Amino acid sequence: MVFHVPVVEITLILVGAYLATLVTTYLPARTASLVAPAEALWYE
């Protein structure tokens, strides 16, 4: 019995997960960077 590792599929899944992580962390960080620190603390 021969076991075949699907290298291309694993690579695509990893790259897709990495890109999804970058997008979901970049957008909130970008929005937060536009808020003044004093204004953010006002609502704390």
N, C-alpha and C positions, 0 to 999 in steps of 0.2 A: 504494500500500500504506500503510495507516494503522496506526501503532503505538499501542497503548493501554497505559498504565501502570496496573497494578492498585493504586491508592492505598490502598484499604481493606484489601486483603490484606497489603500491605507494612506498613501501620500496625499491624495485628493481630499480625504476626510480631514487629515491633520491641517492641511493648508486652509481648507474651508473653515475649520474651527478657529484657527488662528486669526483669520480675517474677520470672522464674526466677533471675536473677542476684541480686536482692535476697534472695530466700528462701535460696539456697545460701550466701550470705555472712552473713546475719543469724543463722542457727541456730548455726554454729560460734562466731561471735563472742559470742553470748549464753551459750553453754556455757563459753567461756573466761573470760568476765567473772565467772563464779561461782567460779572457782578462785583461791585465795589465791596471790599472787606467790611467796611463799617455798615453798609446796608445789609449784608448777610448776617452780621451779628445783631442787628436791630431786631430781627425776627426770631432770634435764638431763644 
